[in-house]
Amino acid sequence: MRASTIWRAGVALLLLAAWETVARSAQTLLLPTVSDTMSALARLLMSAAFWSALWISHQALLLGFVSAALIGVPLGLAFGHWPSLGRWVRPHLQIMLVVPTAAVIPLVIMVAGLSLRARGLVVFMFAFPVIAVTAEAGMREANARLLEMARSFGATPAQMMWRVRLPAAWPAVLAGLRLGLARAFSGMVVGELVLMAAGIGGLLMKFQSDFDAASVYAVVAVVVLESVVLMRVVAVAEQRLLGWQDRPAFG
């Protein structure tokens, strides 16, 4: 076992011990002990209602994130390839990044109602700007030396696009998808808390109204753990897909 793994495990155990100590000394309904949270987590994992809520939430996550990826990546690459188009669209993307998405949820309700489509639209609004902006940046920041070399060898515009610019943009595209997935998880929970009490958000609101803090913490722990695992899987896939960059460009 590597030293870094041992160090991380030790820090985690220390934090859990501190949590347990503070919770027992505070004796408040708002901060459950680690043991109570673990018990609530075990009950959740054996509950059919929890898995049903998780599936309801992930329907919106899949709908919103996949739509954001399928639309955001091509559009971002197009914005980066055609600077005039990018200059026209970039301010709108910046607005989407800056404006709090929760503030426009009433507009989402007016457009899509209280439905799966509305929750998916909230997830889309969280993930799309990040995916599009990073794809655009990757396309714009292609290595100028590689472009000049390709021109000197008589590369056609199509070859420049498929053999130089797109491969150069690929790392940024993957990074944008990873960041977009993280924001999609946030959009999934925010949409269910603000838009309508469904899925994981509905469970959180129910447990809050019942003053069941241990179950609230357990649900949050599941969401955090799943997001961390998925982000790690995406990061490993990204490293595998980018392995070709370690090889010579013209080998």
C-alpha positions as CSV (number, residue, x, y, z in Angstrom):
1,M,0.0,0.0,0.0
2,R,1.4,3.4,-1.0
3,A,2.2,6.0,1.6
4,S,-0.3,8.5,0.0
5,T,-3.1,6.0,0.4
6,I,-2.2,5.4,4.1
7,W,-2.0,9.1,4.7
8,R,-5.5,9.7,3.1
9,A,-7.0,6.9,5.1
10,G,-5.5,8.3,8.3
11,V,-6.9,11.8,7.6
12,A,-10.3,10.3,6.9
13,L,-10.3,8.4,10.1
14,L,-9.2,11.4,12.0
15,L,-12.0,13.5,10.5
16,L,-14.6,10.8,11.3
17,A,-13.3,10.6,14.9
18,A,-13.5,14.4,15.3
19,W,-17.1,14.4,13.8
20,E,-18.2,11.7,16.3
21,T,-16.6,13.5,19.2
22,V,-18.2,16.9,18.3
23,A,-21.6,15.3,17.6
24,R,-21.7,13.5,20.9
25,S,-20.6,16.6,22.9
26,A,-23.0,19.0,21.1
27,Q,-26.0,16.7,21.5
28,T,-28.1,18.5,18.8
29,L,-30.6,17.2,16.3
30,L,-28.8,19.1,13.5
31,L,-25.5,17.1,13.8
32,P,-25.9,13.3,14.0
33,T,-23.1,11.1,15.1
34,V,-21.1,9.0,12.6
35,S,-22.6,5.8,14.0
36,D,-26.2,7.2,13.6
37,T,-25.4,8.3,10.0
38,M,-24.0,4.9,9.1
39,S,-27.1,3.2,10.5
40,A,-29.3,5.5,8.5
41,L,-27.2,4.8,5.4
42,A,-27.6,1.0,5.9
43,R,-31.4,1.5,6.2
44,L,-31.4,3.6,3.0
45,L,-29.5,1.0,1.0
46,M,-32.0,-1.6,2.0
47,S,-35.0,0.6,1.1
48,A,-36.7,0.2,-2.2
49,A,-37.9,3.9,-1.9
50,F,-34.3,5.1,-1.9
51,W,-33.4,3.2,-5.1
52,S,-36.5,4.4,-6.8
53,A,-35.7,8.0,-5.8
54,L,-32.1,7.5,-7.1
55,W,-33.4,6.3,-10.4
56,I,-35.8,9.2,-10.7
57,S,-32.9,11.6,-10.1
58,H,-30.6,9.9,-12.6
59,Q,-33.2,10.1,-15.3
60,A,-32.9,13.9,-15.2
61,L,-29.1,13.6,-14.9
62,L,-28.8,11.4,-17.9
63,L,-31.2,13.5,-20.0
64,G,-29.6,16.8,-19.1
65,F,-25.9,15.8,-19.2
66,V,-26.1,13.8,-22.4
67,S,-28.0,16.6,-24.1
68,A,-25.4,19.1,-22.9
69,A,-22.5,17.0,-24.2
70,L,-24.1,16.3,-27.6
71,I,-24.9,19.9,-28.1
72,G,-22.1,21.7,-26.2
73,V,-19.1,19.9,-27.7
74,P,-19.9,20.4,-31.4
75,L,-21.0,24.0,-30.7
76,G,-17.9,24.8,-28.7
77,L,-15.7,23.4,-31.4
78,A,-17.6,25.4,-34.0
79,F,-17.2,28.6,-32.0
80,G,-13.5,28.0,-31.7
81,H,-13.1,27.2,-35.4
82,W,-15.0,30.2,-36.6
83,P,-13.9,33.2,-34.5
84,S,-16.7,35.5,-35.7
85,L,-19.3,33.1,-34.6
86,G,-17.5,32.6,-31.3
87,R,-17.4,36.4,-30.7
88,W,-21.1,36.5,-31.1
89,V,-21.9,33.5,-28.9
90,R,-19.2,33.8,-26.2
91,P,-21.0,36.6,-24.2
92,H,-24.1,34.5,-23.9
93,L,-22.1,31.6,-22.6
94,Q,-20.4,33.9,-20.1
95,I,-23.8,35.0,-18.9
96,M,-24.9,31.4,-18.4
97,L,-21.8,30.8,-16.4
98,V,-22.2,33.9,-14.2
99,V,-26.0,34.0,-13.6
100,P,-27.1,31.7,-10.7
101,T,-29.1,29.0,-12.4
102,A,-31.5,28.7,-9.5
103,A,-32.6,32.3,-10.3
104,V,-34.0,31.2,-13.7
105,I,-35.8,28.1,-12.5
106,P,-39.1,29.9,-12.4
107,L,-38.6,30.5,-16.2
108,V,-38.0,26.8,-16.6
109,I,-41.3,26.0,-14.8
110,M,-43.1,28.4,-17.2
111,V,-41.5,26.8,-20.3
112,A,-41.4,23.1,-19.3
113,G,-43.7,22.8,-16.3
114,L,-43.1,20.4,-13.5
115,S,-41.8,17.4,-15.3
116,L,-38.8,15.2,-16.1
117,R,-38.1,17.5,-19.0
118,A,-37.9,20.5,-16.7
119,R,-35.5,18.8,-14.3
120,G,-33.4,17.7,-17.3
121,L,-33.4,21.2,-18.6
122,V,-32.0,22.4,-15.2
123,V,-29.2,19.9,-15.4
124,F,-28.5,21.0,-19.0
125,M,-28.2,24.6,-17.9
126,F,-25.7,23.7,-15.3
127,A,-23.5,21.5,-17.6
128,F,-23.8,23.1,-21.0
129,P,-21.8,26.3,-20.6
130,V,-18.8,24.6,-19.1
131,I,-18.7,22.0,-21.8
132,A,-19.1,24.5,-24.6
133,V,-16.6,27.0,-23.2
134,T,-13.8,24.4,-22.7
135,A,-14.4,22.9,-26.1
136,E,-14.1,26.3,-27.7
137,A,-10.9,27.1,-25.7
138,G,-9.4,23.8,-26.8
139,M,-10.1,24.5,-30.5
140,R,-8.8,28.1,-30.3
141,E,-5.6,27.1,-28.5
142,A,-4.3,24.5,-30.9
143,N,-0.5,24.6,-31.1
144,A,0.5,27.2,-33.6
145,R,3.7,25.4,-34.4
146,L,1.8,22.2,-35.3
147,L,-0.5,24.2,-37.5
148,E,2.4,25.9,-39.3
149,M,4.1,22.6,-39.8
150,A,0.9,21.1,-41.3
151,R,0.6,24.0,-43.7
152,S,4.2,23.7,-44.7
153,F,3.6,20.0,-45.6
154,G,0.6,21.1,-47.8
155,A,-2.2,19.9,-45.5
156,T,-5.7,20.7,-46.8
157,P,-8.2,22.5,-44.6
158,A,-10.0,19.3,-43.9
159,Q,-6.7,17.6,-42.9
160,M,-5.9,20.6,-40.7
161,M,-9.2,20.1,-39.0
162,W,-9.2,16.3,-38.5
163,R,-5.5,15.7,-38.0
164,V,-4.3,18.8,-36.1
165,R,-7.0,21.0,-34.6
166,L,-9.5,18.3,-33.3
167,P,-6.7,16.2,-31.7
168,A,-5.3,19.3,-30.1
169,A,-8.8,20.2,-28.7
170,W,-9.5,16.7,-27.4
171,P,-7.9,17.1,-23.9
172,A,-10.0,20.3,-23.4
173,V,-13.1,18.5,-24.5
174,L,-12.6,15.7,-22.1
175,A,-11.8,18.1,-19.3
176,G,-15.0,20.0,-20.1
177,L,-17.0,16.8,-20.0
178,R,-15.6,16.0,-16.6
179,L,-16.3,19.4,-15.2
180,G,-19.7,19.3,-16.8
181,L,-20.5,16.1,-15.1
182,A,-19.7,17.6,-11.7
183,R,-22.0,20.5,-12.4
184,A,-24.7,18.2,-13.7
185,F,-24.8,16.5,-10.3
186,S,-25.3,19.9,-8.7
187,G,-28.0,20.7,-11.2
188,M,-29.7,17.4,-10.4
189,V,-30.0,18.1,-6.7
190,V,-30.7,21.8,-7.1
191,G,-33.5,21.2,-9.6
192,E,-35.2,18.7,-7.3
193,L,-34.9,21.0,-4.2
194,V,-36.0,24.2,-5.9
195,L,-38.1,23.0,-8.9
196,M,-40.1,20.0,-7.5
197,A,-39.7,17.6,-4.6
198,A,-38.7,14.5,-6.6
199,G,-36.0,11.8,-6.4
200,I,-33.1,12.5,-4.1
201,G,-34.3,16.1,-3.5
202,G,-37.7,14.8,-2.4
203,L,-36.0,12.5,0.1
204,L,-33.9,15.3,1.5
205,M,-36.9,17.5,2.0
206,K,-38.9,14.7,3.6
207,F,-36.1,13.9,6.0
208,Q,-35.6,17.5,6.8
209,S,-39.3,17.9,7.6
210,D,-39.0,14.8,9.9
211,F,-35.9,16.3,11.6
212,D,-34.1,13.1,10.6
213,A,-30.6,14.6,10.3
214,A,-28.9,11.2,10.1
215,S,-30.8,10.3,7.0
216,V,-30.1,13.7,5.4
217,Y,-26.4,13.2,6.0
218,A,-26.7,9.6,4.6
219,V,-28.4,10.8,1.4
220,V,-25.8,13.5,0.9
221,A,-23.0,11.0,1.5
222,V,-24.4,8.7,-1.2
223,V,-24.6,11.6,-3.7
224,V,-21.0,12.8,-2.8
225,L,-19.6,9.2,-3.0
226,E,-21.2,8.5,-6.3
227,S,-20.0,11.8,-7.8
228,V,-16.5,11.2,-6.6
229,V,-16.5,7.7,-8.0
230,L,-17.8,8.8,-11.4
231,M,-15.4,11.7,-11.5
232,R,-12.6,9.2,-10.8
233,V,-13.8,6.9,-13.5
234,V,-14.0,9.7,-16.0
235,A,-10.5,10.9,-15.0
236,V,-9.1,7.4,-15.6
237,A,-10.9,7.1,-18.9
238,E,-9.5,10.5,-19.9
239,Q,-5.9,9.4,-19.1
240,R,-6.4,6.3,-21.2
241,L,-7.9,8.2,-24.1
242,L,-5.1,10.7,-24.0
243,G,-2.4,8.1,-23.9
244,W,-1.7,8.6,-27.6
245,Q,-0.3,12.0,-26.8
246,D,2.7,10.4,-25.2
247,R,3.6,8.8,-28.6
248,P,5.4,10.7,-31.4
249,A,3.1,12.7,-33.5
250,F,4.4,11.2,-36.8
251,G,5.4,7.8,-35.6
